[in-house]
Amino acid sequence: MPRTGDILGYARVSTSDQSTGSQSERLMAAGAIRVFEDVISGKQFDRKGLKELVDYARQGDSLCVVRLDRLGRSLKELLETVDNLKANGINLISLEEKLDTSSAAGELVFHVFGAIAHFERRLISERTQDGIAAARKRGKKPGRPKLDSETILAAQKLIEAGLSPGQAAKQLGIGRSTAYKIAQGI
């Protein structure tokens, strides 16, 4: 007998340092019969867990997330995902935004929230660019200061002595990516 109307949870975190545990608990409490998970940056649109959920879901099921940002970082991504879900007969439920696209009102609210979120990101970006331009006019140089040659030399020696770039970075108080660039001779 085919399933209809099941709630399927989707939890996503950006890094392996983070846990989907709290999201999964909230999704199960909301009635999810199964939770699909991804540990992948929101910048990546090809998400294995999300694909598995869509493949598993049947018409009439609902994909449930804790917050809309778990599905996508931009309005475009969210709309594409919802269109894909709709094409498969799958509804979207977001717990934080109290959103359910199974109704016309829920679908409208989704589009309004998405547009507001997109607008907010654009405003933040514009303010950041304005702040950088103002700092430059005042003679400031935005960004991280360049490493002095002593720190670079110390990092090279630590790496040559057998420490990993990560360990060298920790000892010197510099970023891991910086230490890896030093190790590669960049």
VMD Tcl script that builds the backbone (N, CA, C; Angstrom):
set m [mol new atoms 558]
animate dup $m
set s [atomselect $m all]
$s set {name element resname resid chain x y z} {
  {N N MET 1 A 0.847 -1.182 0.000}
  {CA C MET 1 A 0.000 0.000 0.000}
  {C C MET 1 A 0.890 1.241 0.000}
  {N N PRO 2 A 0.701 2.221 -0.920}
  {CA C PRO 2 A 1.582 3.387 -0.996}
  {C C PRO 2 A 1.424 4.318 0.207}
  {N N ARG 3 A 2.558 4.936 0.590}
  {CA C ARG 3 A 2.538 5.918 1.673}
  {C C ARG 3 A 1.949 7.210 1.153}
  {N N THR 4 A 1.194 7.901 1.974}
  {CA C THR 4 A 0.757 9.260 1.627}
  {C C THR 4 A 0.806 10.109 2.883}
  {N N GLY 5 A 1.200 11.335 2.701}
  {CA C GLY 5 A 1.163 12.289 3.788}
  {C C GLY 5 A 2.203 12.145 4.868}
  {N N ASP 6 A 3.293 11.440 4.629}
  {CA C ASP 6 A 4.355 11.336 5.631}
  {C C ASP 6 A 5.148 12.628 5.710}
  {N N ILE 7 A 5.689 12.884 6.882}
  {CA C ILE 7 A 6.597 14.018 7.069}
  {C C ILE 7 A 8.012 13.456 7.081}
  {N N LEU 8 A 8.843 13.988 6.188}
  {CA C LEU 8 A 10.241 13.568 6.081}
  {C C LEU 8 A 11.121 14.750 6.457}
  {N N GLY 9 A 11.990 14.560 7.425}
  {CA C GLY 9 A 12.844 15.643 7.897}
  {C C GLY 9 A 14.108 15.772 7.077}
  {N N TYR 10 A 14.600 17.010 6.985}
  {CA C TYR 10 A 15.886 17.262 6.333}
  {C C TYR 10 A 16.707 18.176 7.229}
  {N N ALA 11 A 17.880 17.687 7.661}
  {CA C ALA 11 A 18.776 18.459 8.519}
  {C C ALA 11 A 20.091 18.652 7.775}
  {N N ARG 12 A 20.630 19.886 7.839}
  {CA C ARG 12 A 21.900 20.159 7.177}
  {C C ARG 12 A 22.748 21.042 8.066}
  {N N VAL 13 A 24.035 20.678 8.170}
  {CA C VAL 13 A 25.032 21.529 8.806}
  {C C VAL 13 A 26.148 21.753 7.796}
  {N N SER 14 A 26.930 22.800 8.004}
  {CA C SER 14 A 27.946 23.182 7.025}
  {C C SER 14 A 29.271 22.450 7.179}
  {N N THR 15 A 29.638 22.100 8.419}
  {CA C THR 15 A 30.943 21.474 8.637}
  {C C THR 15 A 30.815 20.255 9.538}
  {N N SER 16 A 31.808 19.405 9.501}
  {CA C SER 16 A 31.796 18.194 10.325}
  {C C SER 16 A 31.968 18.513 11.806}
  {N N ASP 17 A 32.353 19.744 12.140}
  {CA C ASP 17 A 32.451 20.159 13.539}
  {C C ASP 17 A 31.066 20.358 14.147}
  {N N GLN 18 A 30.064 20.528 13.291}
  {CA C GLN 18 A 28.706 20.775 13.741}
  {C C GLN 18 A 27.923 19.467 13.752}
  {N N SER 19 A 26.808 19.465 14.485}
  {CA C SER 19 A 25.985 18.263 14.597}
  {C C SER 19 A 24.567 18.555 14.134}
  {N N THR 20 A 23.976 17.575 13.479}
  {CA C THR 20 A 22.577 17.694 13.055}
  {C C THR 20 A 21.631 17.241 14.164}
  {N N GLY 21 A 22.175 16.865 15.306}
  {CA C GLY 21 A 21.378 16.304 16.396}
  {C C GLY 21 A 20.188 17.134 16.821}
  {N N SER 22 A 20.405 18.415 17.098}
  {CA C SER 22 A 19.290 19.247 17.577}
  {C C SER 22 A 18.240 19.439 16.485}
  {N N GLN 23 A 18.686 19.572 15.231}
  {CA C GLN 23 A 17.721 19.683 14.138}
  {C C GLN 23 A 16.898 18.397 14.033}
  {N N SER 24 A 17.575 17.255 14.087}
  {CA C SER 24 A 16.890 15.966 13.969}
  {C C SER 24 A 15.862 15.780 15.071}
  {N N GLU 25 A 16.224 16.177 16.302}
  {CA C GLU 25 A 15.281 16.063 17.427}
  {C C GLU 25 A 14.029 16.895 17.177}
  {N N ARG 26 A 14.206 18.125 16.721}
  {CA C ARG 26 A 13.044 18.990 16.457}
  {C C ARG 26 A 12.191 18.429 15.327}
  {N N LEU 27 A 12.846 17.875 14.297}
  {CA C LEU 27 A 12.107 17.317 13.170}
  {C C LEU 27 A 11.300 16.090 13.596}
  {N N MET 28 A 11.898 15.230 14.407}
  {CA C MET 28 A 11.188 14.047 14.901}
  {C C MET 28 A 10.013 14.465 15.794}
  {N N ALA 29 A 10.233 15.483 16.627}
  {CA C ALA 29 A 9.164 15.983 17.496}
  {C C ALA 29 A 8.015 16.566 16.671}
  {N N ALA 30 A 8.342 17.057 15.465}
  {CA C ALA 30 A 7.318 17.621 14.576}
  {C C ALA 30 A 6.596 16.529 13.781}
  {N N GLY 31 A 6.999 15.270 13.972}
  {CA C GLY 31 A 6.297 14.169 13.318}
  {C C GLY 31 A 7.026 13.507 12.170}
  {N N ALA 32 A 8.289 13.866 11.955}
  {CA C ALA 32 A 9.048 13.243 10.859}
  {C C ALA 32 A 9.224 11.755 11.136}
  {N N ILE 33 A 8.942 10.930 10.128}
  {CA C ILE 33 A 9.119 9.490 10.292}
  {C C ILE 33 A 10.558 9.083 10.009}
  {N N ARG 34 A 11.289 9.955 9.309}
  {CA C ARG 34 A 12.683 9.690 8.971}
  {C C ARG 34 A 13.361 11.042 8.724}
  {N N VAL 35 A 14.635 11.140 9.094}
  {CA C VAL 35 A 15.382 12.377 8.877}
  {C C VAL 35 A 16.570 12.081 7.971}
  {N N PHE 36 A 16.677 12.850 6.903}
  {CA C PHE 36 A 17.793 12.757 5.964}
  {C C PHE 36 A 18.752 13.888 6.312}
  {N N GLU 37 A 20.049 13.615 6.245}
  {CA C GLU 37 A 21.031 14.599 6.697}
  {C C GLU 37 A 22.107 14.857 5.657}
  {N N ASP 38 A 22.630 16.080 5.693}
  {CA C ASP 38 A 23.783 16.458 4.893}
  {C C ASP 38 A 24.742 17.236 5.771}
  {N N VAL 39 A 26.025 16.968 5.610}
  {CA C VAL 39 A 27.084 17.783 6.221}
  {C C VAL 39 A 27.824 18.368 5.040}
  {N N ILE 40 A 27.341 19.535 4.617}
  {CA C ILE 40 A 27.875 20.174 3.411}
  {C C ILE 40 A 27.546 21.649 3.458}
  {N N SER 41 A 28.422 22.458 2.942}
  {CA C SER 41 A 28.221 23.903 2.912}
  {C C SER 41 A 26.963 24.252 2.128}
  {N N GLY 42 A 26.287 25.317 2.576}
  {CA C GLY 42 A 25.106 25.795 1.865}
  {C C GLY 42 A 25.435 26.264 0.464}
  {N N LYS 43 A 26.735 26.516 0.186}
  {CA C LYS 43 A 27.139 26.942 -1.158}
  {C C LYS 43 A 26.996 25.808 -2.156}
  {N N GLN 44 A 27.070 24.557 -1.648}
  {CA C GLN 44 A 26.975 23.392 -2.525}
  {C C GLN 44 A 25.504 23.079 -2.770}
  {N N PHE 45 A 25.099 23.035 -4.013}
  {CA C PHE 45 A 23.690 22.787 -4.305}
  {C C PHE 45 A 23.417 21.308 -4.540}
  {N N ASP 46 A 24.450 20.509 -4.783}
  {CA C ASP 46 A 24.295 19.080 -5.006}
  {C C ASP 46 A 24.417 18.374 -3.659}
  {N N ARG 47 A 23.279 18.112 -3.009}
  {CA C ARG 47 A 23.270 17.547 -1.661}
  {C C ARG 47 A 22.710 16.135 -1.687}
  {N N LYS 48 A 23.550 15.190 -1.294}
  {CA C LYS 48 A 23.186 13.768 -1.346}
  {C C LYS 48 A 21.956 13.455 -0.486}
  {N N GLY 49 A 21.937 13.944 0.756}
  {CA C GLY 49 A 20.818 13.676 1.663}
  {C C GLY 49 A 19.503 14.215 1.139}
  {N N LEU 50 A 19.546 15.428 0.573}
  {CA C LEU 50 A 18.339 16.026 0.015}
  {C C LEU 50 A 17.853 15.227 -1.191}
  {N N LYS 51 A 18.790 14.800 -2.017}
  {CA C LYS 51 A 18.424 13.976 -3.182}
  {C C LYS 51 A 17.792 12.664 -2.732}
  {N N GLU 52 A 18.375 12.038 -1.702}
  {CA C GLU 52 A 17.822 10.786 -1.176}
  {C C GLU 52 A 16.407 10.991 -0.645}
  {N N LEU 53 A 16.183 12.127 0.037}
  {CA C LEU 53 A 14.850 12.422 0.557}
  {C C LEU 53 A 13.848 12.528 -0.581}
  {N N VAL 54 A 14.189 13.297 -1.611}
  {CA C VAL 54 A 13.282 13.486 -2.749}
  {C C VAL 54 A 13.017 12.148 -3.450}
  {N N ASP 55 A 14.053 11.320 -3.583}
  {CA C ASP 55 A 13.882 10.000 -4.202}
  {C C ASP 55 A 12.991 9.094 -3.354}
  {N N TYR 56 A 13.088 9.211 -2.038}
  {CA C TYR 56 A 12.333 8.381 -1.108}
  {C C TYR 56 A 10.867 8.836 -1.010}
  {N N ALA 57 A 10.657 10.153 -1.085}
  {CA C ALA 57 A 9.327 10.735 -0.870}
  {C C ALA 57 A 8.335 10.303 -1.947}
  {N N ARG 58 A 7.073 10.273 -1.531}
  {CA C ARG 58 A 5.972 9.973 -2.444}
  {C C ARG 58 A 5.058 11.190 -2.523}
  {N N GLN 59 A 4.272 11.242 -3.547}
  {CA C GLN 59 A 3.329 12.344 -3.720}
  {C C GLN 59 A 2.471 12.474 -2.463}
  {N N GLY 60 A 2.351 13.694 -1.962}
  {CA C GLY 60 A 1.576 13.950 -0.748}
  {C C GLY 60 A 2.430 14.032 0.506}
  {N N ASP 61 A 3.693 13.579 0.440}
  {CA C ASP 61 A 4.601 13.701 1.580}
  {C C ASP 61 A 5.030 15.155 1.736}
  {N N SER 62 A 5.589 15.460 2.900}
  {CA C SER 62 A 6.090 16.806 3.166}
  {C C SER 62 A 7.540 16.749 3.614}
  {N N LEU 63 A 8.367 17.609 3.025}
  {CA C LEU 63 A 9.751 17.786 3.459}
  {C C LEU 63 A 9.705 18.825 4.565}
  {N N CYS 64 A 10.260 18.499 5.719}
  {CA C CYS 64 A 10.221 19.402 6.870}
  {C C CYS 64 A 11.649 19.809 7.244}
  {N N VAL 65 A 11.867 21.113 7.403}
  {CA C VAL 65 A 13.157 21.646 7.841}
  {C C VAL 65 A 12.936 22.519 9.076}
  {N N VAL 66 A 14.000 22.705 9.847}
  {CA C VAL 66 A 13.917 23.571 11.021}
  {C C VAL 66 A 13.804 25.029 10.575}
  {N N ARG 67 A 14.642 25.417 9.590}
  {CA C ARG 67 A 14.639 26.785 9.042}
  {C C ARG 67 A 14.860 26.701 7.544}
  {N N LEU 68 A 14.352 27.684 6.835}
  {CA C LEU 68 A 14.501 27.703 5.379}
  {C C LEU 68 A 15.951 27.729 4.930}
  {N N ASP 69 A 16.829 28.335 5.716}
  {CA C ASP 69 A 18.230 28.423 5.291}
  {C C ASP 69 A 18.908 27.058 5.235}
  {N N ARG 70 A 18.288 26.022 5.764}
  {CA C ARG 70 A 18.829 24.672 5.652}
  {C C ARG 70 A 18.677 24.136 4.230}
  {N N LEU 71 A 17.760 24.725 3.459}
  {CA C LEU 71 A 17.521 24.280 2.081}
  {C C LEU 71 A 18.333 25.049 1.054}
  {N N GLY 72 A 18.620 26.309 1.312}
  {CA C GLY 72 A 19.366 27.090 0.334}
  {C C GLY 72 A 19.755 28.436 0.867}
  {N N ARG 73 A 20.802 28.991 0.283}
  {CA C ARG 73 A 21.319 30.278 0.739}
  {C C ARG 73 A 20.731 31.454 -0.014}
  {N N SER 74 A 20.083 31.182 -1.135}
  {CA C SER 74 A 19.543 32.292 -1.919}
  {C C SER 74 A 18.087 32.021 -2.262}
  {N N LEU 75 A 17.396 33.076 -2.593}
  {CA C LEU 75 A 16.000 32.960 -3.000}
  {C C LEU 75 A 15.891 32.044 -4.214}
  {N N LYS 76 A 16.836 32.175 -5.133}
  {CA C LYS 76 A 16.835 31.341 -6.338}
  {C C LYS 76 A 16.905 29.856 -5.978}
  {N N GLU 77 A 17.829 29.486 -5.084}
  {CA C GLU 77 A 17.956 28.086 -4.666}
  {C C GLU 77 A 16.678 27.588 -3.997}
  {N N LEU 78 A 16.123 28.417 -3.106}
  {CA C LEU 78 A 14.896 28.021 -2.412}
  {C C LEU 78 A 13.757 27.803 -3.396}
  {N N LEU 79 A 13.607 28.733 -4.330}
  {CA C LEU 79 A 12.525 28.609 -5.307}
  {C C LEU 79 A 12.713 27.385 -6.195}
  {N N GLU 80 A 13.968 27.122 -6.610}
  {CA C GLU 80 A 14.245 25.931 -7.423}
  {C C GLU 80 A 13.912 24.666 -6.650}
  {N N THR 81 A 14.295 24.632 -5.378}
  {CA C THR 81 A 14.025 23.456 -4.550}
  {C C THR 81 A 12.523 23.254 -4.384}
  {N N VAL 82 A 11.800 24.344 -4.076}
  {CA C VAL 82 A 10.352 24.229 -3.890}
  {C C VAL 82 A 9.669 23.831 -5.194}
  {N N ASP 83 A 10.119 24.379 -6.325}
  {CA C ASP 83 A 9.555 23.985 -7.622}
  {C C ASP 83 A 9.791 22.499 -7.886}
  {N N ASN 84 A 10.995 22.010 -7.551}
  {CA C ASN 84 A 11.315 20.591 -7.706}
  {C C ASN 84 A 10.411 19.736 -6.815}
  {N N LEU 85 A 10.233 20.190 -5.562}
  {CA C LEU 85 A 9.356 19.463 -4.645}
  {C C LEU 85 A 7.927 19.435 -5.184}
  {N N LYS 86 A 7.458 20.608 -5.619}
  {CA C LYS 86 A 6.089 20.712 -6.136}
  {C C LYS 86 A 5.889 19.796 -7.340}
  {N N ALA 87 A 6.901 19.744 -8.229}
  {CA C ALA 87 A 6.809 18.879 -9.414}
  {C C ALA 87 A 6.681 17.412 -9.021}
  {N N ASN 88 A 7.231 17.064 -7.847}
  {CA C ASN 88 A 7.147 15.691 -7.350}
  {C C ASN 88 A 5.977 15.487 -6.391}
  {N N GLY 89 A 5.143 16.516 -6.228}
  {CA C GLY 89 A 3.987 16.401 -5.341}
  {C C GLY 89 A 4.341 16.411 -3.865}
  {N N ILE 90 A 5.494 17.027 -3.535}
  {CA C ILE 90 A 5.982 17.075 -2.148}
  {C C ILE 90 A 5.800 18.498 -1.610}
  {N N ASN 91 A 5.242 18.605 -0.416}
  {CA C ASN 91 A 5.049 19.907 0.228}
  {C C ASN 91 A 6.284 20.266 1.048}
  {N N LEU 92 A 6.367 21.518 1.478}
  {CA C LEU 92 A 7.475 22.000 2.304}
  {C C LEU 92 A 6.916 22.538 3.609}
  {N N ILE 93 A 7.525 22.124 4.705}
  {CA C ILE 93 A 7.178 22.643 6.031}
  {C C ILE 93 A 8.462 23.199 6.637}
  {N N SER 94 A 8.400 24.434 7.149}
  {CA C SER 94 A 9.524 25.025 7.874}
  {C C SER 94 A 9.040 25.377 9.275}
  {N N LEU 95 A 9.688 24.809 10.284}
  {CA C LEU 95 A 9.241 24.982 11.659}
  {C C LEU 95 A 9.428 26.410 12.165}
  {N N GLU 96 A 10.615 27.004 11.950}
  {CA C GLU 96 A 10.886 28.361 12.440}
  {C C GLU 96 A 9.952 29.386 11.823}
  {N N GLU 97 A 9.778 29.289 10.527}
  {CA C GLU 97 A 8.951 30.269 9.819}
  {C C GLU 97 A 7.465 29.927 9.877}
  {N N LYS 98 A 7.120 28.779 10.519}
  {CA C LYS 98 A 5.737 28.311 10.620}
  {C C LYS 98 A 5.073 28.335 9.238}
  {N N LEU 99 A 5.705 27.608 8.334}
  {CA C LEU 99 A 5.331 27.640 6.933}
  {C C LEU 99 A 4.963 26.252 6.457}
  {N N ASP 100 A 3.870 26.152 5.696}
  {CA C ASP 100 A 3.443 24.885 5.106}
  {C C ASP 100 A 2.907 25.191 3.713}
  {N N THR 101 A 3.636 24.749 2.686}
  {CA C THR 101 A 3.255 25.084 1.309}
  {C C THR 101 A 2.107 24.233 0.774}
  {N N SER 102 A 1.527 23.382 1.612}
  {CA C SER 102 A 0.395 22.592 1.132}
  {C C SER 102 A -0.849 23.459 0.945}
  {N N SER 103 A -0.830 24.665 1.519}
  {CA C SER 103 A -1.950 25.594 1.316}
  {C C SER 103 A -1.496 26.772 0.453}
  {N N ALA 104 A -2.446 27.430 -0.186}
  {CA C ALA 104 A -2.130 28.600 -1.020}
  {C C ALA 104 A -1.514 29.707 -0.166}
  {N N ALA 105 A -2.036 29.907 1.041}
  {CA C ALA 105 A -1.509 30.944 1.933}
  {C C ALA 105 A -0.072 30.608 2.337}
  {N N GLY 106 A 0.205 29.339 2.603}
  {CA C GLY 106 A 1.557 28.919 2.969}
  {C C GLY 106 A 2.536 29.154 1.841}
  {N N GLU 107 A 2.104 28.886 0.625}
  {CA C GLU 107 A 2.969 29.105 -0.538}
  {C C GLU 107 A 3.264 30.601 -0.709}
  {N N LEU 108 A 2.250 31.436 -0.522}
  {CA C LEU 108 A 2.441 32.883 -0.628}
  {C C LEU 108 A 3.422 33.368 0.439}
  {N N VAL 109 A 3.226 32.914 1.672}
  {CA C VAL 109 A 4.110 33.325 2.760}
  {C C VAL 109 A 5.548 32.900 2.466}
  {N N PHE 110 A 5.734 31.702 1.901}
  {CA C PHE 110 A 7.067 31.242 1.540}
  {C C PHE 110 A 7.731 32.228 0.590}
  {N N HIS 111 A 7.020 32.650 -0.442}
  {CA C HIS 111 A 7.600 33.571 -1.419}
  {C C HIS 111 A 7.914 34.928 -0.782}
  {N N VAL 112 A 7.050 35.393 0.112}
  {CA C VAL 112 A 7.303 36.668 0.790}
  {C C VAL 112 A 8.542 36.555 1.682}
  {N N PHE 113 A 8.640 35.474 2.486}
  {CA C PHE 113 A 9.816 35.275 3.336}
  {C C PHE 113 A 11.084 35.184 2.497}
  {N N GLY 114 A 11.016 34.458 1.412}
  {CA C GLY 114 A 12.177 34.313 0.545}
  {C C GLY 114 A 12.630 35.650 -0.015}
  {N N ALA 115 A 11.663 36.474 -0.443}
  {CA C ALA 115 A 11.991 37.788 -1.003}
  {C C ALA 115 A 12.603 38.694 0.063}
  {N N ILE 116 A 12.076 38.634 1.272}
  {CA C ILE 116 A 12.611 39.462 2.361}
  {C C ILE 116 A 14.033 39.026 2.708}
  {N N ALA 117 A 14.257 37.724 2.763}
  {CA C ALA 117 A 15.600 37.217 3.076}
  {C C ALA 117 A 16.596 37.649 2.003}
  {N N HIS 118 A 16.194 37.579 0.745}
  {CA C HIS 118 A 17.059 37.998 -0.358}
  {C C HIS 118 A 17.362 39.496 -0.244}
  {N N PHE 119 A 16.347 40.295 0.059}
  {CA C PHE 119 A 16.499 41.734 0.227}
  {C C PHE 119 A 17.478 42.031 1.370}
  {N N GLU 120 A 17.334 41.313 2.490}
  {CA C GLU 120 A 18.211 41.523 3.640}
  {C C GLU 120 A 19.666 41.204 3.289}
  {N N ARG 121 A 19.911 40.112 2.566}
  {CA C ARG 121 A 21.284 39.766 2.178}
  {C C ARG 121 A 21.875 40.836 1.269}
  {N N ARG 122 A 21.059 41.363 0.364}
  {CA C ARG 122 A 21.539 42.435 -0.529}
  {C C ARG 122 A 21.892 43.686 0.270}
  {N N LEU 123 A 21.064 44.045 1.250}
  {CA C LEU 123 A 21.346 45.212 2.082}
  {C C LEU 123 A 22.651 45.031 2.855}
  {N N ILE 124 A 22.862 43.859 3.421}
  {CA C ILE 124 A 24.090 43.583 4.177}
  {C C ILE 124 A 25.296 43.716 3.259}
  {N N SER 125 A 25.195 43.162 2.065}
  {CA C SER 125 A 26.294 43.242 1.105}
  {C C SER 125 A 26.587 44.696 0.733}
  {N N GLU 126 A 25.543 45.469 0.471}
  {CA C GLU 126 A 25.730 46.873 0.109}
  {C C GLU 126 A 26.358 47.659 1.263}
  {N N ARG 127 A 25.890 47.402 2.495}
  {CA C ARG 127 A 26.466 48.098 3.657}
  {C C ARG 127 A 27.937 47.749 3.827}
  {N N THR 128 A 28.264 46.482 3.612}
  {CA C THR 128 A 29.658 46.049 3.724}
  {C C THR 128 A 30.524 46.772 2.703}
  {N N GLN 129 A 30.069 46.817 1.464}
  {CA C GLN 129 A 30.826 47.506 0.414}
  {C C GLN 129 A 30.959 48.988 0.714}
  {N N ASP 130 A 29.883 49.617 1.228}
  {CA C ASP 130 A 29.948 51.034 1.596}
  {C C ASP 130 A 30.958 51.260 2.715}
  {N N GLY 131 A 30.986 50.354 3.703}
  {CA C GLY 131 A 31.925 50.465 4.816}
  {C C GLY 131 A 33.362 50.332 4.353}
  {N N ILE 132 A 33.611 49.411 3.433}
  {CA C ILE 132 A 34.966 49.226 2.893}
  {C C ILE 132 A 35.402 50.468 2.127}
  {N N ALA 133 A 34.500 51.016 1.309}
  {CA C ALA 133 A 34.827 52.221 0.532}
  {C C ALA 133 A 35.120 53.398 1.464}
  {N N ALA 134 A 34.316 53.546 2.531}
  {CA C ALA 134 A 34.534 54.643 3.487}
  {C C ALA 134 A 35.866 54.465 4.208}
  {N N ALA 135 A 36.211 53.244 4.573}
  {CA C ALA 135 A 37.489 52.988 5.252}
  {C C ALA 135 A 38.654 53.324 4.338}
  {N N ARG 136 A 38.543 52.971 3.068}
  {CA C ARG 136 A 39.617 53.284 2.116}
  {C C ARG 136 A 39.787 54.793 1.966}
  {N N LYS 137 A 38.678 55.544 1.950}
  {CA C LYS 137 A 38.760 57.000 1.842}
  {C C LYS 137 A 39.483 57.600 3.042}
  {N N ARG 138 A 39.353 56.927 4.206}
  {CA C ARG 138 A 40.025 57.408 5.419}
  {C C ARG 138 A 41.457 56.908 5.500}
  {N N GLY 139 A 41.917 56.219 4.447}
  {CA C GLY 139 A 43.298 55.749 4.405}
  {C C GLY 139 A 43.513 54.382 5.035}
  {N N LYS 140 A 42.437 53.723 5.406}
  {CA C LYS 140 A 42.555 52.391 6.008}
  {C C LYS 140 A 42.645 51.338 4.913}
  {N N LYS 141 A 43.249 50.222 5.259}
  {CA C LYS 141 A 43.335 49.102 4.326}
  {C C LYS 141 A 42.539 47.943 4.908}
  {N N PRO 142 A 41.293 47.767 4.452}
  {CA C PRO 142 A 40.459 46.686 4.989}
  {C C PRO 142 A 41.077 45.320 4.723}
  {N N GLY 143 A 40.764 44.386 5.586}
  {CA C GLY 143 A 41.260 43.026 5.426}
  {C C GLY 143 A 42.304 42.701 6.474}
  {N N ARG 144 A 42.777 41.495 6.398}
  {CA C ARG 144 A 43.795 41.057 7.353}
  {C C ARG 144 A 45.139 41.646 6.981}
  {N N PRO 145 A 45.913 42.000 8.013}
  {CA C PRO 145 A 47.260 42.507 7.719}
  {C C PRO 145 A 48.144 41.374 7.190}
  {N N LYS 146 A 49.090 41.723 6.370}
  {CA C LYS 146 A 50.026 40.725 5.827}
  {C C LYS 146 A 50.910 40.204 6.950}
  {N N LEU 147 A 51.275 38.931 6.820}
  {CA C LEU 147 A 52.173 38.334 7.811}
  {C C LEU 147 A 53.580 38.893 7.638}
  {N N ASP 148 A 54.246 39.077 8.775}
  {CA C ASP 148 A 55.636 39.534 8.685}
  {C C ASP 148 A 56.519 38.357 8.289}
  {N N SER 149 A 57.687 38.658 7.770}
  {CA C SER 149 A 58.582 37.616 7.251}
  {C C SER 149 A 59.039 36.654 8.348}
  {N N GLU 150 A 59.132 37.127 9.596}
  {CA C GLU 150 A 59.548 36.244 10.700}
  {C C GLU 150 A 58.521 35.140 10.935}
  {N N THR 151 A 57.238 35.489 10.886}
  {CA C THR 151 A 56.179 34.495 11.105}
  {C C THR 151 A 56.170 33.486 9.961}
  {N N ILE 152 A 56.344 33.963 8.758}
  {CA C ILE 152 A 56.373 33.073 7.592}
  {C C ILE 152 A 57.547 32.109 7.708}
  {N N LEU 153 A 58.713 32.625 8.072}
  {CA C LEU 153 A 59.907 31.792 8.224}
  {C C LEU 153 A 59.712 30.761 9.338}
  {N N ALA 154 A 59.112 31.191 10.451}
  {CA C ALA 154 A 58.857 30.280 11.576}
  {C C ALA 154 A 57.910 29.154 11.146}
  {N N ALA 155 A 56.891 29.498 10.392}
  {CA C ALA 155 A 55.940 28.488 9.911}
  {C C ALA 155 A 56.652 27.488 8.995}
  {N N GLN 156 A 57.478 28.000 8.088}
  {CA C GLN 156 A 58.212 27.123 7.177}
  {C C GLN 156 A 59.108 26.155 7.957}
  {N N LYS 157 A 59.804 26.678 8.976}
  {CA C LYS 157 A 60.705 25.831 9.766}
  {C C LYS 157 A 59.940 24.771 10.548}
  {N N LEU 158 A 58.802 25.146 11.132}
  {CA C LEU 158 A 57.990 24.175 11.875}
  {C C LEU 158 A 57.473 23.069 10.956}
  {N N ILE 159 A 57.045 23.441 9.762}
  {CA C ILE 159 A 56.535 22.460 8.799}
  {C C ILE 159 A 57.668 21.552 8.320}
  {N N GLU 160 A 58.824 22.149 8.048}
  {CA C GLU 160 A 59.996 21.360 7.630}
  {C C GLU 160 A 60.444 20.410 8.736}
  {N N ALA 161 A 60.210 20.805 10.003}
  {CA C ALA 161 A 60.604 19.973 11.144}
  {C C ALA 161 A 59.625 18.823 11.378}
  {N N GLY 162 A 58.539 18.783 10.590}
  {CA C GLY 162 A 57.630 17.642 10.692}
  {C C GLY 162 A 56.248 17.955 11.223}
  {N N LEU 163 A 55.985 19.186 11.654}
  {CA C LEU 163 A 54.647 19.539 12.103}
  {C C LEU 163 A 53.735 19.690 10.886}
  {N N SER 164 A 52.483 19.364 11.074}
  {CA C SER 164 A 51.525 19.588 9.993}
  {C C SER 164 A 51.266 21.092 9.899}
  {N N PRO 165 A 50.812 21.582 8.753}
  {CA C PRO 165 A 50.490 23.006 8.661}
  {C C PRO 165 A 49.469 23.446 9.714}
  {N N GLY 166 A 48.526 22.566 10.025}
  {CA C GLY 166 A 47.528 22.884 11.054}
  {C C GLY 166 A 48.161 23.068 12.427}
  {N N GLN 167 A 49.097 22.189 12.764}
  {CA C GLN 167 A 49.791 22.290 14.049}
  {C C GLN 167 A 50.663 23.551 14.097}
  {N N ALA 168 A 51.337 23.834 12.998}
  {CA C ALA 168 A 52.174 25.039 12.933}
  {C C ALA 168 A 51.301 26.290 13.090}
  {N N ALA 169 A 50.155 26.285 12.442}
  {CA C ALA 169 A 49.236 27.427 12.531}
  {C C ALA 169 A 48.797 27.652 13.968}
  {N N LYS 170 A 48.481 26.567 14.654}
  {CA C LYS 170 A 48.028 26.673 16.038}
  {C C LYS 170 A 49.137 27.233 16.930}
  {N N GLN 171 A 50.350 26.755 16.729}
  {CA C GLN 171 A 51.475 27.227 17.539}
  {C C GLN 171 A 51.761 28.708 17.311}
  {N N LEU 172 A 51.605 29.154 16.068}
  {CA C LEU 172 A 51.951 30.538 15.736}
  {C C LEU 172 A 50.766 31.507 15.823}
  {N N GLY 173 A 49.570 30.950 16.018}
  {CA C GLY 173 A 48.389 31.813 16.104}
  {C C GLY 173 A 47.985 32.406 14.763}
  {N N ILE 174 A 48.190 31.643 13.704}
  {CA C ILE 174 A 47.775 32.100 12.372}
  {C C ILE 174 A 46.714 31.142 11.847}
  {N N GLY 175 A 46.068 31.506 10.768}
  {CA C GLY 175 A 45.032 30.665 10.179}
  {C C GLY 175 A 45.611 29.406 9.548}
  {N N ARG 176 A 44.834 28.315 9.624}
  {CA C ARG 176 A 45.284 27.056 9.023}
  {C C ARG 176 A 45.486 27.200 7.526}
  {N N SER 177 A 44.549 27.881 6.855}
  {CA C SER 177 A 44.685 28.030 5.405}
  {C C SER 177 A 45.951 28.810 5.056}
  {N N THR 178 A 46.315 29.774 5.893}
  {CA C THR 178 A 47.543 30.533 5.685}
  {C C THR 178 A 48.751 29.611 5.806}
  {N N ALA 179 A 48.743 28.753 6.815}
  {CA C ALA 179 A 49.849 27.816 7.011}
  {C C ALA 179 A 49.958 26.852 5.839}
  {N N TYR 180 A 48.832 26.395 5.317}
  {CA C TYR 180 A 48.868 25.502 4.160}
  {C C TYR 180 A 49.428 26.221 2.930}
  {N N LYS 181 A 49.091 27.494 2.772}
  {CA C LYS 181 A 49.645 28.266 1.640}
  {C C LYS 181 A 51.155 28.422 1.799}
  {N N ILE 182 A 51.600 28.650 3.021}
  {CA C ILE 182 A 53.043 28.769 3.288}
  {C C ILE 182 A 53.722 27.442 2.949}
  {N N ALA 183 A 53.077 26.324 3.346}
  {CA C ALA 183 A 53.653 24.993 3.090}
  {C C ALA 183 A 53.756 24.700 1.592}
  {N N GLN 184 A 52.818 25.250 0.825}
  {CA C GLN 184 A 52.832 25.039 -0.632}
  {C C GLN 184 A 53.736 26.031 -1.349}
  {N N GLY 185 A 54.290 26.963 -0.575}
  {CA C GLY 185 A 55.198 27.949 -1.162}
  {C C GLY 185 A 54.493 29.059 -1.906}
  {N N ILE 186 A 53.240 29.272 -1.569}
  {CA C ILE 186 A 52.466 30.320 -2.270}
  {C C ILE 186 A 52.731 31.660 -1.622}
}
mol reanalyze $m
mol bondsrecalc $m
mol representation Tube
mol addrep $m
